[in-house]
Amino acid sequence: MAKFYYGGQAVIEGVMMRGRKRVAVAVRAPNGEVVLHEEPLTAAIYTRKWGQWPFVRGLGMLWDALGLGMRALLWSADVAIQEEGKEEIKFTGPVAGTTVALSLAIAVGVFFLLPTAAAKWLSPISAGGLLVSLVEGVIRLGLFLAYLWAIGFMPDIRRVFAYHGAEHKTINAYESGALLTPANVARFSTSHTRCGTSFLLSVMIIAIVVFAPFHFDNVILRLLSRIVLIPVVAGIAYEFLRFTAGHVDQPLVRALIAPGLLLQRLTTREPDEAMLECAIAALRPVLAADGIELPMPVELRVPAAAVMA
């Protein structure tokens, strides 16, 4: 069986972790408890063999961010503002589906369609397809970096970034074989070679090359080509991420991943002990679902109210 790379993302006052079979979200409720939600992964991208094919499995990472990730964010927001004694919070539903679709549309519009349209008007009339694609890529990358820089000033987002740091530290600790306690996990780095931030940076750069041959004069065709090619770009970017993560001991690879690791300084912060507890609480059940039982340290005490799927 191919090696599986565990990972997740930060949510509001918590962390989501995904395994082979289940996803778990651990969120710190207003009363101080860690509320844990688990559910099986039933989408075809996870359950079918073709979902693990090279250049196809990158779509799973996109779905993690845009599907599971957005629903987990909505659920975590409900937990963060819930009142004591409130009925079980749903992880799915029409509101979740609509929000995911709207978020996807906004992301595609701002980071793919807007740069494409802008590049057509900002490039010199005599510019060739490669130059226009380069201008488009620079605009897209500039928007992406400006967005990450700007939201980092928001106090709530800074807390999310700290939970992002907790997620990275926990995965780093697990992959190093360390006992998963807050004290142990705190010693590890907030950066990770398979971070979604690095993945998105790779998408922005790889898109320049992939989009270059499709320099239609018709703006509508150019926009449609960008939408159609997004899965292709994501597939290439994910394979690049996997390859570099497995060869970090090579100097050239370390140079290639350096920009992504540097960019993670914008999207991670040092977490506190309570944040680390959430990340550990989210990782344990997805490992258990895959048959990986970790020892429960005596000193680890995380009060939890389980909200099961």
PAZAPA-4460 file (N, C-alpha, C; in steps of 0.05 Angstrom, whole numbers, plus 32768, in hexadecimal, padded with zeros to 4 digits):
% residues 309
    n_x    n_y    n_z   ca_x   ca_y   ca_z    c_x    c_y    c_z   seq   type   mol
   8011   7FE8   8000   8000   8000   8000   8011   8019   8000     1      M     A
   800A   802C   7FF0   801A   8045   7FEE   8019   8054   8008     2      A     A
   802F   8062   800D   8031   8072   8025   801C   8087   8025     3      K     A
   800F   808B   803C   7FFA   809F   803F   8005   80B7   804F     4      F     A
   8000   80CF   8044   8009   80E7   8052   7FF2   80F4   8061     5      Y     A
   7FF3   80F4   807B   7FDE   8100   808B   7FE2   811E   808B     6      Y     A
   7FCC   812C   808E   7FCD   8149   808E   7FB1   8154   8094     7      G     A
   7FAF   816E   8092   7F95   817B   8098   7F97   8198   8093     8      G     A
   7F87   81A7   80A3   7F87   81C4   80A1   7F7C   81D0   80BB     9      Q     A
   7F81   81E9   80BE   7F76   81F7   80D5   7F5A   8200   80CF    10      A     A
   7F4A   8200   80E4   7F2F   820B   80E3   7F2C   821F   80F9    11      V     A
   7F14   8229   80FD   7F10   823D   8112   7F11   822F   812E    12      I     A
   7F25   8237   813D   7F2A   822C   8158   7F2E   820E   8158    13      E     A
   7F3A   8204   8142   7F3F   81E8   8141   7F4F   81DF   8129    14      G     A
   7F50   81C4   8125   7F5F   81B8   8110   7F4F   81A1   8104    15      V     A
   7F51   819E   80EA   7F46   8187   80DB   7F5D   8175   80D3    16      M     A
   7F5A   815B   80D6   7F6E   8148   80CD   7F60   8133   80BC    17      M     A
   7F6E   812A   80A6   7F62   8116   8094   7F74   80FD   8093    18      R     A
   7F68   80E6   8094   7F76   80CD   8090   7F6D   80BF   8077    19      G     A
   7F72   80A5   8075   7F69   8096   805E   7F4B   8093   805E    20      R     A
   7F40   808E   8076   7F24   8086   8078   7F11   809B   8085    21      K     A
   7F1D   80AC   8096   7F0C   80BF   80A5   7F19   80DA   80A6    22      R     A
   7F08   80ED   80AC   7F11   8108   80B1   7F07   8110   80CD    23      V     A
   7F17   811E   80DC   7F10   8127   80F7   7F16   8144   80FA    24      A     A
   7F04   8152   8109   7F08   816E   810F   7F05   8172   812D    25      V     A
   7F19   817E   8139   7F19   8184   8156   7F19   81A2   8159    26      A     A
   7F05   81AC   8168   7F01   81C8   816B   7EFE   81CF   8189    27      V     A
   7F0B   81E4   8191   7F09   81ED   81AD   7EEF   81FE   81B0    28      R     A
   7EDC   81F3   81BF   7EC3   8201   81C3   7EC6   8218   81D7    29      A     A
   7EB2   822A   81D9   7EB4   8240   81EC   7EB7   8237   8209    30      P     A
   7EAD   821F   8210   7EAF   8216   822B   7ECA   8208   8231    31      N     A
   7EDC   8208   821E   7EF6   81FD   8222   7EF9   81E0   8219    32      G     A
   7EE3   81D2   8214   7EE4   81B6   820B   7EEE   81B4   81EE    33      E     A
   7EFA   819E   81E7   7F01   8198   81CC   7EEA   8187   81C0    34      V     A
   7EDC   8193   81AD   7EC5   8185   81A0   7ED0   8177   8187    35      V     A
   7ECC   815D   8186   7ED7   814C   8171   7EC2   8142   815E    36      L     A
   7EC5   8146   8144   7EB3   813C   8130   7EC3   8129   811E    37      H     A
   7EB8   8111   8118   7EC4   80FE   8106   7EAF   80F6   80F1    38      E     A
   7EB8   80F1   80D9   7EA6   80E5   80C5   7EB7   80D6   80B0    39      E     A
   7EAB   80C1   80A4   7EBA   80B1   8090   7EBD   80C1   8076    40      P     A
   7ED2   80BA   8068   7ED7   80C7   804E   7ECA   80B5   8038    41      L     A
   7EB5   80BF   802D   7EA5   80AF   801A   7EA7   80B8   7FFD    42      T     A
   7EB2   80D0   7FF8   7EB4   80DA   7FDD   7EC6   80C7   7FCC    43      A     A
   7EBF   80C5   7FB3   7ECD   80B3   7FA1   7EEB   80B9   7F9F    44      A     A
   7EF3   80D2   7FA2   7F0F   80DA   7FA0   7F1F   80CD   7FB7    45      I     A
   7F12   80C5   7FCD   7F1F   80B7   7FE3   7F1C   8099   7FE2    46      Y     A
   7F05   808F   7FD8   7EFF   8073   7FDA   7F07   8062   7FC1    47      T     A
   7F0A   806F   7FAA   7F10   8060   7F92   7F2E   8060   7F8D    48      R     A
   7F38   804A   7F80   7F54   8048   7F7B   7F5E   805E   7F69    49      K     A
   7F4D   8067   7F56   7F57   807C   7F44   7F5C   8096   7F53    50      W     A
   7F51   8099   7F6B   7F56   80B1   7F7A   7F72   80B4   7F84    51      G     A
   7F81   809E   7F83   7F9D   809E   7F8C   7FB1   809D   7F74    52      Q     A
   7FA6   809E   7F5C   7FB7   809F   7F44   7FC8   80B9   7F44    53      W     A
   7FE1   80B8   7F3B   7FF1   80D0   7F38   7FE2   80E4   7F26    54      P     A
   7FE4   80FD   7F2D   7FD8   8113   7F1E   7FB9   8114   7F21    55      F     A
   7FAE   8100   7F2E   7F91   8101   7F35   7F8E   8107   7F53    56      V     A
   7FA0   80FC   7F63   7F9E   80FF   7F80   7FA1   811C   7F89    57      R     A
   7FAB   812D   7F78   7FAC   8149   7F7E   7F91   8155   7F81    58      G     A
   7F7D   814A   7F74   7F61   8153   7F76   7F57   814F   7F92    59      L     A
   7F61   8139   7F9F   7F59   8135   7FBB   7F62   814B   7FCD    60      G     A
   7F7A   8156   7FC8   7F83   816C   7FD9   7F72   8185   7FD4    61      M     A
   7F6A   8189   7FBB   7F58   81A0   7FB5   7F3D   819C   7FC4    62      L     A
   7F33   8183   7FC3   7F1A   817D   7FD0   7F1C   8180   7FEF    63      W     A
   7F34   8178   7FF9   7F38   817D   8016   7F35   819A   801E    64      D     A
   7F40   81AB   800D   7F3F   81C8   8013   7F24   81D4   800D    65      A     A
   7F18   81CD   7FF7   7EFF   81DA   7FEE   7EE6   81CC   7FF7    66      L     A
   7EE8   81B2   7FFB   7ED1   81A3   8004   7ED1   819E   8021    67      G     A
   7EE1   818B   802A   7EE3   8185   8047   7EEB   819E   8057    68      L     A
   7EFF   81AD   804C   7F09   81C4   805B   7EF4   81D9   8061    69      G     A
   7EE4   81E0   804C   7ED0   81F4   8050   7EBA   81EB   8063    70      M     A
   7EB2   81D1   8060   7E9E   81C7   8072   7EA8   81C6   808F    71      R     A
   7EC1   81BF   8092   7ECD   81BE   80AD   7ECE   81DA   80B9    72      A     A
   7ED5   81EE   80A8   7ED5   8209   80B1   7EBA   8212   80BB    73      L     A
   7EA5   820B   80AC   7E8A   8213   80B4   7E82   8205   80CE    74      L     A
   7E89   81EC   80D0   7E83   81DD   80E9   7E92   81E9   8101    75      W     A
   7EAB   81F0   80FD   7EBB   81FB   8113   7EB0   8216   811B    76      S     A
   7EA6   8226   8108   7E9B   8240   810F   7E82   823C   8120    77      A     A
   7E72   8228   8119   7E5A   8222   812A   7E61   821A   8146    78      D     A
   7E76   8209   8148   7E7F   8201   8163   7E8A   8219   8173    79      V     A
   7E98   822A   8166   7EA5   8241   8173   7E90   8254   817F    80      A     A
   7E78   8254   8174   7E64   8267   817D   7E4C   8259   818A    81      I     A
   7E4E   823F   818D   7E37   8230   8197   7E31   8236   81B4    82      Q     A
   7E19   8233   81BB   7E10   8236   81D6   7E0F   821B   81E4    83      E     A
   7E14   821B   81FE   7E14   8202   820C   7DF9   81F5   820B    84      E     A
   7DF8   81DB   8205   7DDF   81CD   8203   7DD3   81CD   81E7    85      G     A
   7DE0   81D9   81D4   7DD5   81DB   81B9   7DD6   81BF   81AC    86      K     A
   7DC3   81BA   819A   7DC2   81A1   818C   7DDB   819C   817B    87      E     A
   7DDF   8183   8173   7DF6   817B   8163   7DF8   818D   814A    88      E     A
   7E10   8195   8144   7E15   81A6   812D   7E1A   8195   8115    89      I     A
   7E0D   819C   80FF   7E10   818C   80E7   7E29   8195   80D7    90      K     A
   7E36   8180   80CB   7E4E   8185   80BB   7E47   8189   809E    91      F     A
   7E2F   8182   8096   7E26   8184   807B   7E0B   8193   8079    92      T     A
   7E01   8196   8061   7DE8   81A3   805D   7DE8   81B7   8046    93      G     A
   7DD1   81C2   803F   7DCF   81D5   8029   7DE1   81EE   802D    94      P     A
   7DE1   81F8   8046   7DF2   8210   804B   7E0F   820A   8046    95      V     A
   7E18   81F2   8050   7E34   81EB   804C   7E3B   81E8   802E    96      A     A
   7E29   81DA   801F   7E2D   81D6   8003   7E2E   81F0   7FF4    97      G     A
   7E1C   8202   7FFA   7E1B   821C   7FED   7E34   822C   7FF3    98      T     A
   7E3D   822C   800C   7E54   823B   8013   7E6D   8231   8006    99      T     A
   7E70   8216   8004   7E87   820A   7FF6   7E87   8213   7FD9   100      V     A
   7E70   8211   7FCC   7E6E   8218   7FAF   7E74   8235   7FAB   101      A     A
   7E6A   8247   7FBD   7E6F   8263   7FBA   7E8D   826A   7FBF   102      L     A
   7E98   825D   7FD3   7EB5   8261   7FD9   7EC6   8258   7FC1   103      S     A
   7EBF   8242   7FB5   7ECE   8238   7F9E   7ECC   824B   7F87   104      L     A
   7EB4   8256   7F82   7EB0   8268   7F6D   7EC0   8282   7F71   105      A     A
   7EC0   828C   7F89   7ECF   82A4   7F8F   7EED   82A0   7F8C   106      I     A
   7EF7   8289   7F95   7F14   8283   7F93   7F1C   8281   7F76   107      A     A
   7F0C   8272   7F66   7F13   8270   7F49   7F11   828B   7F3C   108      V     A
   7EFD   829B   7F43   7EFA   82B5   7F36   7F10   82C8   7F3C   109      G     A
   7F18   82C9   7F56   7F2D   82DC   7F5E   7F49   82D4   7F56   110      V     A
   7F4F   82BA   7F5A   7F6B   82B1   7F56   7F70   82A5   7F3B   111      F     A
   7F5C   82A0   7F2B   7F60   8295   7F10   7F54   82A6   7EFA   112      F     A
   7F3B   82AD   7EFC   7F2E   82BC   7EE7   7F36   82D9   7EE6   113      L     A
   7F37   82E6   7EFD   7F3F   8302   7EFE   7F5B   8307   7EF3   114      L     A
   7F6F   82F8   7EFB   7F8A   82FB   7EEF   7F8B   82F7   7ED1   115      P     A
   7F7B   82E3   7EC8   7F7A   82DD   7EAB   7F6F   82F5   7E9C   116      T     A
   7F59   8301   7EA6   7F4D   8318   7E98   7F5F   8330   7E9A   117      A     A
   7F6B   8334   7EB2   7F7C   834C   7EB6   7F95   834B   7EA4   118      A     A
   7FA1   8333   7EA2   7FB9   8330   7E92   7FB5   8337   7E75   119      A     A
   7F9D   8331   7E6B   7F97   8336   7E4F   7F97   8354   7E49   120      K     A
   7F8F   8364   7E5C   7F8D   8381   7E59   7FA7   838F   7E61   121      W     A
   7FB6   8383   7E73   7FCF   8390   7E7C   7FE7   838A   7E6B   122      L     A
   7FE6   8374   7E5C   7FFD   836C   7E4B   7FFE   837D   7E32   123      S     A
   8016   8382   7E28   8018   8390   7E0E   8009   8382   7DF8   124      P     A
   7FFF   8391   7DE4   7FF0   8386   7DCF   7FFF   8371   7DBF   125      I     A
   8019   8375   7DBC   802A   8363   7DAD   8034   834B   7DBD   126      S     A
   802D   834A   7DD7   8037   8335   7DE8   802E   8319   7DDF   127      A     A
   8040   8306   7DE0   803A   82EA   7DD9   802C   82DC   7DF0   128      G     A
   8024   82C3   7DEC   8015   82B4   7E00   8025   82B0   7E19   129      G     A
   803F   82AA   7E16   804F   82A5   7E2E   8051   82BD   7E40   130      L     A
   8055   82D5   7E33   8057   82EE   7E43   803D   82F4   7E51   131      L     A
   8027   82F1   7E43   800C   82F6   7E4F   8008   82E2   7E66   132      V     A
   800F   82C9   7E63   800D   82B5   7E78   801E   82BD   7E90   133      S     A
   8036   82C7   7E8A   8048   82CF   7EA0   803C   82E7   7EAF   134      L     A
   8031   82FA   7EA1   8024   8311   7EAE   800C   8307   7EBF   135      V     A
   7FFD   82F5   7EB3   7FE6   82E9   7EC2   7FF0   82DB   7EDB   136      E     A
   8005   82CC   7ED9   8010   82BE   7EF0   801A   82D1   7F06   137      G     A
   8027   82E6   7EFE   8031   82FA   7F11   801A   8307   7F20   138      V     A
   8004   830E   7F11   7FED   831A   7F1D   7FE0   8306   7F31   139      I     A
   7FDD   82ED   7F29   7FD1   82D9   7F3A   7FE2   82D5   7F54   140      R     A
   7FFC   82D3   7F50   800D   82CF   7F67   800D   82E7   7F7A   141      L     A
   800C   82FF   7F6E   800A   8317   7F7E   7FF1   8318   7F8E   142      G     A
   7FDA   8311   7F82   7FC1   8310   7F91   7FC2   82FD   7FA8   143      L     A
   7FCD   82E5   7FA2   7FCF   82D0   7FB6   7FE0   82D9   7FCE   144      F     A
   7FF7   82E5   7FC9   8008   82EE   7FDF   7FFC   8305   7FEE   145      L     A
   7FEF   8317   7FE0   7FE3   832E   7FED   7FCC   8325   7FFF   146      A     A
   7FBD   8311   7FF5   7FA7   8306   8005   7FB1   82FA   801F   147      Y     A
   7FC6   82E9   801D   7FD1   82DC   8035   7FDC   82F1   8049   148      L     A
   7FEA   8305   803E   7FF6   831A   804F   7FE0   832A   805D   149      W     A
   7FCB   8331   804E   7FB6   8342   8059   7FA6   8334   806F   150      A     A
   7F9E   831B   806A   7F8D   830E   807E   7F9C   8308   8098   151      I     A
   7FB7   8307   8096   7FC7   8302   80AD   7FC5   8317   80C3   152      G     A
   7FBA   832E   80BC   7FB7   8344   80D0   7F9D   8341   80E0   153      F     A
   7F8B   832F   80D8   7F72   832B   80E5   7F76   8319   80FE   154      M     A
   7F6E   8322   8116   7F73   8311   812E   7F68   82F5   812C   155      P     A
   7F50   82F2   8122   7F44   82D7   8120   7F54   82C5   810D   156      D     A
   7F5D   82D1   80F7   7F6D   82C1   80E3   7F88   82BA   80EF   157      I     A
   7F93   82CC   80FF   7FAD   82C6   810C   7FAA   82AD   811E   158      R     A
   7F93   82AA   812B   7F8E   8293   813C   7F8B   827A   812A   159      R     A
   7F7E   827D   8113   7F7C   8266   8101   7F98   825E   80F7   160      V     A
   7FA9   8272   80F2   7FC4   826C   80EA   7FD4   825E   8100   161      F     A
   7FCE   8264   8119   7FDB   8256   812F   7FD2   8239   8130   162      A     A
   7FB8   8234   812B   7FAF   8219   8129   7FBC   820A   8111   163      Y     A
   7FC1   821A   80FC   7FCF   820E   80E5   7FEB   8205   80EE   164      H     A
   7FF8   8216   80FE   8012   820E   8109   8010   81F5   811B   165      G     A
   7FFA   81F3   812A   7FF6   81DB   813B   7FF3   81C2   812A   166      A     A
   7FE4   81C5   8114   7FE1   81AE   8101   7FFC   81A5   80F6   167      E     A
   800C   81B8   80ED   8026   81B0   80E3   8038   81A4   80F8   168      H     A
   8039   81AF   8110   8049   81A4   8125   8041   8187   812C   169      K     A
   8027   8182   812C   801D   8168   8133   8024   8153   811E   170      T     A
   8021   815B   8104   8028   8148   80EF   8046   8143   80EF   171      I     A
   8056   8158   80F3   8073   8155   80F5   807B   8143   810C   172      N     A
   806E   8146   8122   8074   8135   8139   806C   8118   8134   173      A     A
   8055   8113   8128   804C   80F8   8121   805F   80EB   810E   174      Y     A
   8067   80F9   80F9   8079   80EE   80E5   8095   80EA   80F0   175      E     A
   809C   80F7   8106   80B6   80F3   8112   80B5   80DC   8127   176      S     A
   809D   80D2   812C   809A   80BC   8140   8099   80C6   815D   177      G     A
   8095   80DF   8161   8094   80EA   817C   8079   80E4   818A   178      A     A
   807A   80E1   81A4   8061   80DE   81B4   8051   80F7   81B1   179      L     A
   8037   80F4   81AB   8027   810B   81A5   801C   8118   81BF   180      L     A
   802C   8128   81CC   8023   8139   81E2   8028   8155   81DA   181      T     A
   8019   8168   81E5   801E   8184   81DE   803B   818D   81E2   182      P     A
   8048   8183   81F8   8063   818B   81FE   8076   8181   81E8   183      A     A
   8072   8168   81DF   8083   815D   81CA   807E   816A   81AF   184      N     A
   8064   816D   81A9   805D   8179   818F   8067   8195   818C   185      V     A
   8067   81A4   81A2   806F   81C0   81A1   808B   81C4   8197   186      A     A
   809C   81B0   819A   80B8   81B2   8192   80BC   81B2   8173   187      R     A
   80A8   81AA   8165   80AB   81A7   8148   80A5   81C1   8139   188      F     A
   80AB   81C1   811F   80A9   81D8   810E   808C   81DE   8106   189      S     A
   8086   81F7   8102   806B   81FF   80F8   806A   81FD   80D9   190      T     A
   8080   81F6   80CC   8080   81F3   80AF   807F   81D6   80A8   191      S     A
   8075   81D0   8090   8074   81B5   8086   8076   81B4   8068   192      H     A
   8084   81A0   805E   8089   819F   8041   806F   819A   8031   193      T     A
   805A   818E   803D   8042   8188   802F   802B   819C   8035   194      R     A
   8032   81B3   803E   801E   81C7   8046   800D   81D0   802E   195      C     A
   7FF4   81D6   8033   7FE2   81E0   801F   7FEB   81FB   8014   196      G     A
   7FF9   820B   8025   8003   8225   801B   8018   8220   8006   197      T     A
   802A   820D   800A   803E   8207   7FF6   8031   81FB   7FDD   198      S     A
   801C   81EB   7FE1   800D   81E0   7FCA   8001   81F6   7FB9   199      F     A
   7FF5   820A   7FC6   7FE9   8220   7FB7   7FFE   8231   7FA9   200      L     A
   8014   8235   7FB5   802A   8244   7FA8   8033   8235   7F8F   201      L     A
   8035   821A   7F91   803D   820A   7F7A   8028   820D   7F64   202      S     A
   800F   820D   7F6C   7FF9   8210   7F58   7FFC   822A   7F49   203      V     A
   8002   8240   7F57   8004   825A   7F4B   801B   825A   7F36   204      M     A
   8031   824D   7F3D   8049   824E   7F2C   8046   823B   7F14   205      I     A
   803C   8223   7F1A   8038   820F   7F05   8023   8218   7EF1   206      I     A
   800F   8227   7EFA   7FFA   8231   7EE8   8006   8242   7ED2   207      A     A
   801B   8251   7ED8   8027   8262   7EC3   8030   8251   7EAB   208      I     A
   803C   823A   7EB0   8046   8229   7E9B   802F   821B   7E8D   209      V     A
   801C   8210   7E9D   8006   8201   7E91   7FF3   8212   7E81   210      V     A
   7FEF   822A   7E8A   7FDC   823C   7E7C   7FE8   8249   7E63   211      F     A
   8002   824A   7E62   8010   8259   7E4C   8007   8251   7E30   212      A     A
   8004   8237   7E29   7FFD   8231   7E0E   7FE0   8239   7E07   213      P     A
   7FD0   823E   7E1B   7FB3   8244   7E16   7FAE   8262   7E17   214      F     A
   7FBA   8270   7E03   7FB8   828D   7E03   7FA4   8296   7DEE   215      H     A
   7F8B   828D   7DF1   7F77   8295   7DDD   7F72   82B3   7DDE   216      F     A
   7F6D   82BE   7DC6   7F66   82DB   7DC4   7F4B   82E0   7DD1   217      D     A
   7F39   82CD   7DCE   7F1F   82CF   7DDA   7F21   82CC   7DF9   218      N     A
   7F19   82E1   7E07   7F1C   82E1   7E24   7F0C   82CA   7E31   219      V     A
   7EF4   82C5   7E26   7EE3   82B0   7E31   7EF0   8295   7E30   220      I     A
   7EFC   828F   7E18   7F0B   8276   7E15   7F22   8274   7E28   221      L     A
   7F30   828A   7E2C   7F47   828B   7E3F   7F3D   8284   7E5B   222      R     A
   7F27   8290   7E63   7F1C   828C   7E7E   7F13   826F   7E81   223      L     A
   7F06   8264   7E6D   7EFC   8248   7E6E   7F14   8235   7E70   224      L     A
   7F29   823B   7E61   7F41   8229   7E61   7F4D   8229   7E7D   225      S     A
   7F4D   823F   7E8B   7F58   823F   7EA6   7F48   822D   7EB9   226      R     A
   7F2E   822E   7EB7   7F1D   821E   7EC8   7F22   8200   7EC2   227      I     A
   7F23   81F9   7EA9   7F27   81DD   7EA0   7F42   81D3   7EAA   228      V     A
   7F56   81E4   7EA9   7F71   81DB   7EAF   7F78   81DC   7ECD   229      L     A
   7F66   81E6   7EDE   7F6C   81E7   7EFB   7F72   81CB   7F06   230      I     A
   7F63   81B6   7EFF   7F6A   819B   7F09   7F85   8191   7EFF   231      P     A
   7F8C   8199   7EE7   7FA6   8191   7EDC   7FBD   819E   7EED   232      V     A
   7FBA   81B8   7EF2   7FCE   81C6   7F01   7FCF   81BB   7F1E   233      V     A
   7FB8   81B5   7F2A   7FB8   81AA   7F45   7FC6   818F   7F46   234      A     A
   7FC1   817E   7F31   7FCD   8164   7F30   7FEC   8165   7F2F   235      G     A
   7FF6   8177   7F1E   8013   817B   7F1C   801F   8186   7F35   236      I     A
   8011   8199   7F41   801B   81A6   7F59   801C   8192   7F70   237      A     A
   8008   8180   7F72   8008   816D   7F88   801F   8158   7F85   238      Y     A
   8023   814F   7F6C   8039   813D   7F67   8054   8149   7F6E   239      E     A
   8057   8163   7F67   806F   8172   7F6E   8072   8173   7F8D   240      F     A
   805C   8177   7F9B   805D   8179   7FB8   8065   815E   7FC4   241      L     A
   805A   8148   7FBA   8061   812D   7FC4   807E   8127   7FBE   242      R     A
   8087   812D   7FA6   80A2   8127   7F9F   80B6   8136   7FB1   243      F     A
   80B2   8150   7FB4   80C4   815F   7FC4   80C3   8157   7FE2   244      T     A
   80AB   8150   7FEC   80A9   8147   8007   80B9   812E   800D   245      A     A
   80BC   811D   7FF8   80CB   8104   7FFB   80E8   8106   7FF5   246      G     A
   80F1   811E   7FED   810E   8121   7FE6   8119   813B   7FF2   247      H     A
   8111   8142   800A   811A   815B   8016   8137   815A   801E   248      V     A
   8144   8142   801C   8160   8141   8023   8172   814A   800C   249      D     A
   8166   814F   7FF5   8176   8157   7FDE   8177   8176   7FDC   250      Q     A
   818F   8181   7FD8   8192   819E   7FD8   8180   81AD   7FC4   251      P     A
   817D   81A1   7FAC   816C   81AE   7F97   814F   81AF   7FA0   252      L     A
   8146   8199   7FAC   812A   8198   7FB6   8126   81AD   7FCC   253      V     A
   8139   81AE   7FDE   8137   81C2   7FF4   8135   81DE   7FE9   254      R     A
   8143   81E4   7FD3   8142   81FE   7FC7   8126   8203   7FBA   255      A     A
   811B   81EE   7FAE   8101   81F0   7FA1   80EA   81F5   7FB5   256      L     A
   80EC   81E8   7FCC   80D6   81EB   7FE0   80DA   8203   7FF2   257      I     A
   80F1   8210   7FF1   80F7   8227   8003   80E2   823D   8001   258      A     A
   80D9   8245   7FE9   80C4   825A   7FE7   80AB   8252   7FF6   259      P     A
   80A2   8239   7FF3   808A   8230   8000   808C   8230   801E   260      G     A
   80A3   8227   8028   80A8   8227   8045   80A9   8244   8050   261      L     A
   80B5   8255   8040   80B6   8271   8048   809A   827E   8049   262      L     A
   808A   8277   8035   806E   8282   8034   805E   8278   804C   263      L     A
   8064   8261   8056   8055   8257   806D   8058   8268   8086   264      Q     A
   806C   827A   8086   806E   828C   809C   8057   82A0   809D   265      R     A
   804A   82A3   8086   8032   82B5   8086   8019   82A6   8090   266      L     A
   8019   828B   808D   8000   827C   8093   8002   826B   80AC   267      T     A
   8018   826D   80BA   801A   825E   80D4   8023   8271   80EA   268      T     A
   801C   826A   8102   8025   8278   811A   802B   8263   812F   269      R     A
   803A   826A   8144   8040   8258   8159   8026   8253   816A   270      E     A
   801E   823A   816D   8006   8234   817C   800B   8232   819A   271      P     A
   7FF5   8234   81A9   7FF8   822F   81C6   7FF0   8212   81CC   272      D     A
   7FF2   820A   81E5   7FEE   81EE   81EC   7FD2   81E5   81E6   273      E     A
   7FBE   81F6   81EA   7FA2   81EF   81E4   7F9E   81E9   81C7   274      A     A
   7FAC   81F8   81B5   7FAA   81F3   8199   7FB7   81D9   8191   275      M     A
   7FCD   81D3   819D   7FDA   81B9   8198   7FC9   81A2   81A1   276      L     A
   7FBB   81A5   81B7   7FA9   8190   81C0   7F93   818A   81AB   277      E     A
   7F89   819F   819F   7F74   819C   818A   7F80   818C   8172   278      C     A
   7F98   8194   8169   7FA4   8186   8152   7FA9   8169   8158   279      A     A
   7FB2   8163   8170   7FB7   8147   8178   7F9D   8138   8179   280      I     A
   7F88   8144   8184   7F6E   8137   8187   7F62   8131   816C   281      A     A
   7F68   8142   8157   7F5D   813D   813C   7F6D   8127   812E   282      A     A
   7F86   8125   8134   7F97   8111   8125   7F92   80F4   8130   283      L     A
   7F8E   80F1   8149   7F8C   80D6   8155   7F76   80C5   8148   284      R     A
   7F5D   80CF   8145   7F48   80BE   813A   7F4C   80B6   811D   285      P     A
   7F59   80C7   810D   7F5D   80C0   80F1   7F73   80AB   80EF   286      V     A
   7F86   80AC   8101   7F9B   8097   8102   7F8E   807D   810B   287      L     A
   7F7D   807E   8120   7F70   8066   812A   7F5F   8059   8115   288      A     A
   7F51   8069   8104   7F40   805F   80EF   7F50   804F   80DA   289      A     A
   7F6A   8056   80D8   7F7C   8049   80C5   7F8C   8032   80D3   290      D     A
   7F84   802C   80EC   7F91   8016   80FA   7FAB   801E   8108   291      G     A
   7FAF   8037   810B   7FC8   8041   8119   7FC0   804B   8135   292      I     A
   7FC5   803B   8148   7FBF   8042   8164   7FD8   804E   8171   293      E     A
   7FD5   8066   817B   7FEB   8073   8189   7FE6   8072   81A7   294      L     A
   7FFC   8070   81B7   7FF8   8070   81D4   7FED   808A   81DE   295      P     A
   7FDB   8089   81F1   7FCF   80A2   81FC   7FDF   80AA   8215   296      M     A
   7FEF   80BF   8213   8000   80C7   822A   7FEE   80CE   8242   297      P     A
   7FF7   80C6   8259   7FE9   80CB   8272   7FE5   80E9   8276   298      V     A
   7FF9   80F9   826F   7FF8   8115   8274   7FE6   8125   8261   299      E     A
   7FDC   8117   824C   7FCB   8124   8238   7FAE   8123   8242   300      L     A
   7FA3   8139   8249   7F88   813A   8252   7F79   814E   8241   301      R     A
   7F69   8144   822E   7F59   8156   821C   7F3C   8150   8220   302      V     A
   7F2E   8160   8230   7F11   815B   8233   7F03   815E   8218   303      P     A
   7EF3   814A   8211   7EE7   814B   81F6   7ECA   8143   81F7   304      A     A
   7EBA   8152   81E8   7E9E   814B   81E4   7E9C   8141   81C8   305      A     A
   7E98   8127   81C4   7E99   811B   81A9   7E7F   8120   819A   306      A     A
   7E81   812A   8182   7E6A   812E   8171   7E6F   811C   8159   307      V     A
   7E64   8104   8159   7E6A   80F0   8145   7E58   80F2   812D   308      M     A
   7E63   80EA   8116   7E53   80EA   80FE   7E3E   80D5   80FF   309      A     A
***
